[in-house]
Amino acid sequence: MTSLNAPLTFVHGPEIKNRFMLSPLTNLQSNDDGTLGEDELNFLVKRAEGGFGLVMTCAASVHMSGKAFKGQLGCYADDHIPGLKRIATALRAVGALSSVQLHHAGGRADAALNGGQLYGPWDDEQRGIKAMTTAQVEDTIQHFINAAIRCEKAGFDGVELHGAHGYLLCQFLDERHNNRTDRFGGSYENRTRIYHEVIEGVRAATGPDFQLGIRLSAERYGYSIAIARQFAQELMTGGKLDYIDMSLWDSFKLPEEEAYKSKMLIDWFTDLDRSHCRLGVAGKLLSAKDVQACLDHGADFVLIGRGAILHHDFPQQILANPDFVSQSFPVTPAYLAHEAVGTAFIQYLATAWENYVVKPPVPRD
């Protein structure tokens, strides 16, 4: 049985001191121009102080055209480097590795934030999305690479590519809709090409100690579990990645596809040959038993989202108490503020997610 407190090495860069990573969390706590906000910095540093071995930022936009959230952290301009450097420096000072999640929302971008036109792999007139030209896809690949270079310059230990949840990279993987006739659509090889070109470009443009990971979705976004397994296997044995972050939504659920219901979703990925690549999982991990179960099922590490919002010291709590169970939602704004959750993040949790924040009482007449 692997200890949650055991260090974990990677092919590139330093080892992580334990098996806990902070999941990349949309939080709206930075400035509209992509520069760092103080609440975002405080939130991340507090989690590092609470024992997370690696602290990852929210999805940070690699280009204006891909912005999806008001107050989204950016890494698409050199003006963002000073703020990114503050994060990396502060996290290192308290003993955590640091990573930026690189993100482009594609057709899920917010037109009010990105200049008015949405772009994706294919046309969708109903949603106002225009198909990217081949040149635009190639430019976007370079945007990811340039963003990684900025993050390395700022002092981060690495970056994670957001290839999940129906955002741009994941949209290219969609076998239902990506019928492009250029080299970025149609066949499996073409639909995965943008991932490979970004990965190869980042690896070539950054140093030998710079870590590179990727978040993938296991199901739901226009491709089968068979494709997800094939692609994860391909990436893990490709020699370019340090880790894969599998976003499962619920780590112990059964798959949605009938043919795969014979075992839990996590087990369809922990059985793959990962060579020297590490495998992490995320999804409703709210107790010490849940986290240990992921490692017992073969994961190398876990990524904590909701538990980290509720407890800045989630890892410390678990390492001190094998029976620890997280506080449950909903919680009060005061509770969240005490956990270094800023005003904008609290408002986002209260409005975008059901039953996360206690509603104030309705005044009586």
C-alpha positions as CSV (number, residue, x, y, z in Angstrom):
1,M,0.0,0.0,0.0
2,T,1.5,3.3,-1.1
3,S,1.8,6.0,1.6
4,L,0.1,9.3,0.8
5,N,3.2,10.9,2.4
6,A,5.7,9.2,0.1
7,P,7.6,11.4,-2.3
8,L,7.0,10.9,-6.1
9,T,9.7,11.5,-8.7
10,F,9.2,12.6,-12.3
11,V,11.3,12.2,-15.4
12,H,11.8,16.0,-15.4
13,G,12.3,18.4,-12.5
14,P,12.1,17.9,-8.8
15,E,10.1,15.3,-6.9
16,I,6.8,16.1,-5.2
17,K,7.0,15.6,-1.4
18,N,3.7,13.8,-1.1
19,R,0.9,12.5,-3.3
20,F,-1.4,15.6,-3.2
21,M,-1.8,18.0,-6.0
22,L,-4.1,21.0,-5.9
23,S,-6.6,20.6,-8.8
24,P,-6.8,23.6,-11.2
25,L,-9.9,25.5,-10.0
26,T,-11.7,28.2,-11.8
27,N,-12.0,31.0,-9.3
28,L,-12.3,34.4,-11.0
29,Q,-9.9,36.0,-8.5
30,S,-7.5,37.7,-10.9
31,N,-7.9,40.9,-13.1
32,D,-9.7,41.2,-16.3
33,D,-6.5,41.8,-18.2
34,G,-5.1,38.5,-17.0
35,T,-2.7,39.9,-14.4
36,L,-2.6,38.3,-11.0
37,G,-5.1,39.3,-8.3
38,E,-4.1,39.3,-4.7
39,D,-7.0,36.9,-3.7
40,E,-5.8,34.4,-6.3
41,L,-2.2,34.5,-4.9
42,N,-3.5,34.2,-1.3
43,F,-5.7,31.2,-2.2
44,L,-2.8,29.3,-3.8
45,V,-0.2,30.1,-1.1
46,K,-2.6,29.1,1.6
47,R,-3.0,25.6,0.0
48,A,0.8,25.3,-0.3
49,E,1.0,26.1,3.4
50,G,-1.7,23.4,4.0
51,G,0.5,20.6,2.7
52,F,-0.2,20.3,-1.1
53,G,3.0,18.9,-2.7
54,L,2.2,20.6,-6.0
55,V,-0.1,23.6,-6.3
56,M,-1.6,24.3,-9.7
57,T,-3.2,27.5,-10.8
58,C,-6.6,27.8,-12.3
59,A,-7.0,27.4,-16.1
60,A,-4.8,30.3,-17.4
61,S,-5.6,31.6,-20.8
62,V,-3.0,31.3,-23.5
63,H,-4.7,33.8,-25.8
64,M,-7.4,36.5,-25.7
65,S,-9.5,34.5,-28.1
66,G,-9.7,31.6,-25.6
67,K,-10.8,33.5,-22.5
68,A,-13.7,31.9,-20.8
69,F,-14.1,33.5,-17.4
70,K,-14.1,37.0,-16.0
71,G,-11.1,37.5,-13.8
72,Q,-9.2,34.6,-15.5
73,L,-5.5,34.4,-14.9
74,G,-3.5,34.9,-18.1
75,C,-0.2,33.8,-19.6
76,Y,-0.6,35.2,-23.1
77,A,1.4,38.4,-22.6
78,D,4.8,39.3,-21.1
79,D,2.9,41.7,-18.8
80,H,1.6,38.6,-17.0
81,I,5.1,37.4,-16.1
82,P,5.6,39.5,-13.0
83,G,2.4,38.2,-11.4
84,L,3.3,34.6,-12.4
85,K,6.7,35.0,-10.9
86,R,5.1,36.1,-7.6
87,I,3.1,32.9,-7.5
88,A,6.0,30.6,-8.3
89,T,8.3,32.4,-5.8
90,A,5.7,32.3,-3.0
91,L,4.9,28.6,-3.6
92,R,8.6,27.6,-3.6
93,A,9.2,29.5,-0.4
94,V,6.7,27.3,1.5
95,G,7.9,24.0,-0.1
96,A,5.4,23.3,-2.9
97,L,6.1,22.6,-6.5
98,S,4.3,24.9,-8.9
99,S,2.4,24.5,-12.2
100,V,0.2,26.6,-14.4
101,Q,-2.7,25.0,-16.3
102,L,-2.6,26.3,-19.9
103,H,-6.1,26.8,-21.3
104,H,-7.9,27.8,-24.4
105,A,-11.7,27.6,-24.3
106,G,-12.3,27.4,-28.1
107,G,-16.0,27.4,-28.8
108,R,-16.7,27.6,-25.0
109,A,-15.0,31.0,-24.7
110,D,-17.0,34.0,-23.6
111,A,-17.5,36.3,-26.6
112,A,-17.9,39.3,-24.3
113,L,-14.3,38.7,-23.1
114,N,-12.5,37.5,-26.2
115,G,-13.3,40.2,-28.7
116,G,-16.7,39.0,-29.9
117,Q,-16.0,36.0,-32.2
118,L,-15.9,32.4,-31.0
119,Y,-13.6,29.9,-32.8
120,G,-13.4,26.2,-32.6
121,P,-12.5,23.1,-34.8
122,W,-15.8,23.3,-36.7
123,D,-18.6,25.8,-37.6
124,D,-21.6,26.0,-35.3
125,E,-23.9,28.7,-36.6
126,Q,-26.4,28.3,-33.8
127,R,-23.8,29.0,-31.2
128,G,-21.9,31.6,-33.2
129,I,-18.7,29.5,-33.5
130,K,-16.5,29.8,-36.6
131,A,-14.2,27.1,-37.7
132,M,-10.6,27.9,-37.3
133,T,-8.4,27.9,-40.4
134,T,-5.4,25.7,-40.5
135,A,-3.2,28.7,-39.9
136,Q,-5.2,29.7,-36.9
137,V,-4.8,26.2,-35.4
138,E,-1.0,26.4,-36.0
139,D,-1.0,29.9,-34.4
140,T,-2.9,28.4,-31.4
141,I,-0.3,25.7,-31.0
142,Q,2.3,28.4,-30.8
143,H,0.3,30.3,-28.3
144,F,0.4,27.3,-25.9
145,I,4.2,27.0,-26.5
146,N,4.8,30.7,-25.9
147,A,2.7,30.5,-22.7
148,A,4.8,27.6,-21.4
149,I,7.9,29.6,-22.1
150,R,6.6,32.5,-20.1
151,C,5.7,30.2,-17.2
152,E,9.2,28.8,-17.2
153,K,10.7,32.3,-17.3
154,A,8.5,33.2,-14.3
155,G,10.0,30.3,-12.3
156,F,7.3,27.6,-12.4
157,D,8.3,24.0,-12.1
158,G,6.0,23.1,-15.0
159,V,2.7,23.4,-16.8
160,E,-0.3,21.3,-17.4
161,L,-2.2,21.4,-20.7
162,H,-6.0,21.5,-20.3
163,G,-7.0,18.9,-22.7
164,A,-10.3,18.0,-21.0
165,H,-13.9,19.2,-20.3
166,G,-14.8,20.1,-23.8
167,Y,-12.4,23.0,-24.1
168,L,-10.4,23.6,-27.3
169,L,-8.0,20.7,-27.3
170,C,-10.7,18.3,-26.2
171,Q,-13.0,19.7,-29.0
172,F,-10.5,18.5,-31.6
173,L,-10.7,15.0,-30.1
174,D,-14.5,14.9,-30.6
175,E,-15.2,12.2,-33.1
176,R,-18.8,13.2,-33.5
177,H,-18.2,16.7,-34.8
178,N,-14.5,17.1,-35.8
179,N,-14.8,16.3,-39.5
180,R,-12.2,18.8,-40.7
181,T,-10.6,18.0,-44.0
182,D,-7.1,19.3,-43.0
183,R,-4.5,17.5,-40.9
184,F,-6.4,18.4,-37.7
185,G,-9.6,16.5,-38.3
186,G,-11.3,13.3,-39.4
187,S,-9.1,10.4,-38.4
188,Y,-7.9,9.6,-34.9
189,E,-4.4,10.5,-35.9
190,N,-5.6,13.9,-37.2
191,R,-7.9,14.6,-34.2
192,T,-5.1,14.0,-31.7
193,R,-2.5,15.9,-33.8
194,I,-3.0,19.3,-32.0
195,Y,-2.2,17.6,-28.7
196,H,1.0,16.0,-30.0
197,E,2.2,19.2,-31.6
198,V,1.6,21.3,-28.5
199,I,3.3,18.6,-26.3
200,E,6.3,18.3,-28.7
201,G,6.6,22.1,-29.0
202,V,6.5,22.8,-25.3
203,R,9.0,20.0,-24.6
204,A,11.4,21.4,-27.3
205,A,11.1,25.0,-26.1
206,T,11.6,24.4,-22.4
207,G,14.4,23.1,-20.3
208,P,15.2,19.5,-19.2
209,D,13.9,20.2,-15.7
210,F,10.6,21.7,-16.7
211,Q,7.6,19.4,-16.0
212,L,4.8,18.8,-18.4
213,G,1.5,17.2,-17.7
214,I,-1.9,17.1,-19.3
215,R,-5.5,16.8,-18.1
216,L,-7.8,14.4,-20.0
217,S,-11.4,13.6,-19.6
218,A,-12.3,9.9,-19.4
219,E,-15.7,10.1,-21.0
220,R,-18.6,12.4,-22.1
221,Y,-17.0,14.7,-24.7
222,G,-17.7,13.1,-28.0
223,Y,-15.4,10.1,-27.8
224,S,-15.6,6.7,-26.4
225,I,-13.8,5.2,-23.4
226,A,-11.9,3.0,-25.9
227,I,-10.5,6.2,-27.5
228,A,-9.7,7.7,-24.1
229,R,-7.8,4.6,-23.1
230,Q,-6.0,4.5,-26.4
231,F,-5.0,8.1,-26.3
232,A,-3.9,8.0,-22.6
233,Q,-1.8,4.9,-23.3
234,E,-0.2,6.6,-26.3
235,L,0.6,9.7,-24.3
236,M,2.0,7.9,-21.3
237,T,4.4,5.8,-23.4
238,G,5.3,8.6,-25.7
239,G,8.2,9.8,-23.6
240,K,7.3,13.5,-23.5
241,L,4.9,13.8,-20.5
242,D,5.7,13.6,-16.8
243,Y,2.1,12.9,-15.8
244,I,-1.5,12.6,-16.9
245,D,-4.3,14.0,-14.8
246,M,-7.4,12.0,-15.4
247,S,-10.5,14.0,-14.6
248,L,-13.1,11.4,-13.6
249,W,-15.7,13.7,-11.9
250,D,-16.4,10.8,-9.5
251,S,-13.3,8.6,-9.0
252,F,-15.3,5.5,-8.1
253,K,-18.3,5.7,-10.5
254,L,-19.1,3.2,-13.1
255,P,-18.6,4.3,-16.7
256,E,-21.6,5.6,-18.7
257,E,-20.9,3.2,-21.5
258,E,-22.6,-0.1,-21.0
259,A,-19.7,-2.1,-22.3
260,Y,-17.4,-0.7,-19.6
261,K,-19.6,-1.1,-16.6
262,S,-17.8,-4.2,-15.4
263,K,-15.4,-2.1,-13.3
264,M,-15.0,1.4,-11.9
265,L,-13.9,4.2,-14.2
266,I,-10.6,4.6,-12.4
267,D,-9.7,1.0,-13.1
268,W,-9.9,1.5,-16.9
269,F,-6.9,3.8,-16.7
270,T,-4.8,2.5,-13.9
271,D,-4.4,-0.8,-15.8
272,L,-2.6,0.9,-18.7
273,D,1.1,0.7,-19.3
274,R,2.4,4.1,-18.2
275,S,6.1,3.6,-18.8
276,H,7.8,6.4,-16.8
277,C,4.7,8.7,-16.9
278,R,2.8,9.2,-13.6
279,L,-1.0,8.9,-13.4
280,G,-3.2,11.1,-11.2
281,V,-6.9,11.1,-10.7
282,A,-9.5,13.7,-9.7
283,G,-13.1,13.5,-8.7
284,K,-15.1,13.7,-5.5
285,L,-12.2,12.8,-3.2
286,L,-13.4,14.1,0.2
287,S,-12.0,11.7,2.8
288,A,-8.8,10.0,3.7
289,K,-10.3,6.7,2.7
290,D,-11.2,8.0,-0.7
291,V,-7.7,9.3,-1.3
292,Q,-6.0,6.1,-0.1
293,A,-8.4,4.0,-2.2
294,C,-7.2,5.8,-5.4
295,L,-3.6,4.9,-4.7
296,D,-4.7,1.3,-3.8
297,H,-6.4,1.1,-7.2
298,G,-3.1,2.0,-8.8
299,A,-3.0,5.8,-9.2
300,D,0.3,7.6,-8.4
301,F,-1.2,10.7,-7.0
302,V,-4.6,12.5,-6.5
303,L,-5.8,16.0,-7.4
304,I,-8.1,17.7,-4.9
305,G,-10.6,20.3,-5.9
306,R,-13.7,20.6,-3.7
307,G,-11.9,19.3,-0.6
308,A,-9.2,22.0,-1.1
309,I,-11.8,24.7,-1.3
310,L,-13.3,23.5,2.0
311,H,-10.0,22.8,3.7
312,H,-6.8,24.7,2.8
313,D,-4.9,22.1,4.8
314,F,-6.7,19.0,3.3
315,P,-3.4,17.1,3.0
316,Q,-2.3,17.9,6.5
317,Q,-5.7,16.8,7.9
318,I,-5.5,13.5,6.1
319,L,-1.9,12.7,6.9
320,A,-2.7,13.4,10.6
321,N,-6.0,11.4,10.7
322,P,-6.7,8.3,8.5
323,D,-10.4,8.7,9.4
324,F,-10.6,12.3,8.2
325,V,-13.8,13.3,6.3
326,S,-14.2,16.7,4.7
327,Q,-16.7,19.3,5.7
328,S,-19.7,19.2,3.4
329,F,-21.2,21.9,1.2
330,P,-23.1,24.1,1.6
331,V,-21.0,26.4,3.8
332,T,-21.3,30.0,4.8
333,P,-19.4,32.8,3.0
334,A,-17.6,33.4,6.4
335,Y,-16.4,29.8,6.4
336,L,-15.0,30.2,2.9
337,A,-13.4,33.5,3.7
338,H,-11.6,31.9,6.6
339,E,-10.2,29.3,4.2
340,A,-8.7,32.2,2.0
341,V,-11.5,32.0,-0.6
342,G,-11.8,35.5,-2.0
343,T,-15.0,37.5,-2.6
344,A,-15.2,36.8,-6.4
345,F,-14.6,33.0,-5.8
346,I,-17.3,32.9,-3.2
347,Q,-19.8,34.7,-5.5
348,Y,-18.9,32.2,-8.3
349,L,-19.5,29.2,-6.0
350,A,-22.8,30.8,-4.9
351,T,-24.2,31.5,-8.4
352,A,-22.6,28.9,-10.7
353,W,-22.9,25.8,-8.5
354,E,-26.0,24.6,-6.7
355,N,-25.9,24.2,-2.9
356,Y,-22.3,25.2,-2.4
357,V,-22.9,28.4,-0.4
358,V,-25.5,29.0,2.3
359,K,-28.1,31.4,1.0
360,P,-28.8,34.4,3.2
361,P,-32.2,34.3,4.9
362,V,-35.0,36.0,3.1
363,P,-36.2,39.0,5.2
364,R,-39.8,38.8,6.3
365,D,-42.2,41.7,5.9
